Amino acid sequence: MINNSRRNEVSMASLFYRCEKYSEIIKIAKALIKENPILSENEMAVFIQGYKCKLNEIRKVLIKLLDIEKKEINRGSTHVHLMKELIDPKVNELSNLCDDFNTQIDILISKAKNFDSMANLSRLKLDFLRYKCQFIERGDEWQKTYDEFLLTENKMEKIGKEFLGKNNINLLYIQLCKCVFYYEVLNKPKE
């Protein structure tokens, strides 16, 4: 049963969603998790909605900026360095959002009561790790994120196969996340 305070927070998050104030939704979700990491269905929706909408907002800007940068490079423009000044802060914002999300999702995964809820949360984690890898430059941080992606994916596959068998829908989703990662981030469509 949700107490009135938490119910009010969920209602407030709904208002923030309509106003496209995704950072405010994230603050509410983090406060709910801090108070009690066992979220109701509505609270979980607030958590997911806030982070996904904020992530999509940043991604849209980054994709546009990267497209403009590519056009400027193709034109031989001398202003390409200016694009980097616009892109880097957005990449940092996306990276920080993904890190924050993964901190919160790890708390929720540790409190998950069954494999299905653990797998659903892990799928979200895999998505955010993939987005981070897609936009940050290759280096130590990229490798750390990639390793975390593989570790999470392997852990979920192992647990799932032990308890559920190969054809569980959540295992298929986890494998799909890996396929999308290889296709979109590593540019290895055959794998």
FENHU-V796379 format. One record per helix or strand of 3 or more residues. SS is the DSSP state (hx for helix, st for strand). FROM is the first residue (numbers start at 1). LEN is the number of residues. If there is no record, write none. Layout:
BEGIN
ss->SS from->FROM len->LEN
ss->SS from->FROM len->LEN
END
This chain:
BEGIN
ss->hx from->4 len->15
ss->hx from->22 len->14
ss->hx from->41 len->35
ss->hx from->80 len->31
ss->hx from->115 len->21
ss->hx from->140 len->24
ss->hx from->169 len->16
END
